[in-house]
Amino acid sequence: MNLAAIELEILQLHNGLSLKSTVEAARKIGDLLVQAKSSLPHGHYLPWVSPLGIHRTTDSRYIQICKAPNDASVHHLTIDGLLSLIKAGRKAERREAAVIDNLQTF
């Protein structure tokens, strides 16, 4: 494959990306996973989600995106912005876990 053909294919793929719809779908999946997790007894979530073919890391990222602040605009989201959204979700998960830990110690 020559460089012109590679350049054309990269541009076609790059211009066809839609992070907005991807993030919106990931948020919805994360929300559904959170709903399922909260409705299952402790220890039953991973056996439930495993047959869906969703890896634990992917599951965690969906939930992190779901828990990220909703004020993050996805209209002009870049790949760096998506990574920041995941980081914000991780922070929210850690805060939530700390609150739960504090409640359990009382």
N, C-alpha and C positions, 0 to 999 in steps of 0.2 A: 504494500500500500504506500502510495507516495504522500508527501507532506501536505499537499493541497487537499487530498481526499481525507486525510486525518483531521486537518483543520476544519473542513466542512462538517464532518461528522461530530466533532467536538462542539462546534457552534450550534448545530441542530439540537444536540442533546442538551446543551446548556440553556439555550433559549426555550426549550420545552419544559424545563423544570418548573414546578409550581410548589414552592415551599408552603405557601398559604394553605392549599388544600391538604398537603401532607400533615402540617401541624394541626389543622382542624380535625383531621381524622385521628391523629395520634392522641389529641386531647379527649375526643369522644371515646376511643378505646380505653384510655387511662381511666376515664370516669366510670365506664362499665366494669373495668377490672376492680376499681375501688368498691363499687357497689357489690360485686360478687364476693370480694374478700371480706367485706363487713357482714355479709349474710351467712358466711360459712363458719363452722366451729374452728377453733384454733387447731392448726395442723392439717386442715383439709383443703386449704387454698391451692398449694403447689400441686397436689395430686389432681385437683380439678383443672388447673390451667395447663398442666403438662400435655394432655392429649390434644390441646388446641394447636400445638406446634410452636408455641411462643416460648422462647428461651427466657430463663430467669432474668438475664441482663436486659433483654428487650422489654419484658414485663415491667421491670423497675424503671426503665426510661419512659415508657408510656405513662406510668403513674407520676413520675417526676414532671413531665410536661403538663399533665393534668393539674398538678398542684402548684404550678408556677402561677404567678400573678396574672390575672386575665387582662390587665391593662397593657400587656405587651402586644403591640400591633403586629399582626402577621401579614399585613398588606404589602410591605416592602421588606420582608424578612430575608436576611442573608444567611449563609451557612454559619457565620460567626454568631449571628443573632439567634439562630436555632440552638447552638451550643450554649449560649448565655441563658436561654430559656430552660434548658435542661439543668444548668447549674442552679438557677433560681428554684427549680423544683426540688433539687437535692437539699437546698437550704431549708425549704419549707418542710420537707420530710424530717430533717434533723430536729427542727424546732418542735414539730408534732411529737416526735419520739421522746424528746426531753420533757415535754409536758406530761405525756403518759407515764414516763418513769417517775416523775415527781408525784403524780397522783397515786401511783402504786406504792410509794414509800410511806404514805400517810395511812 
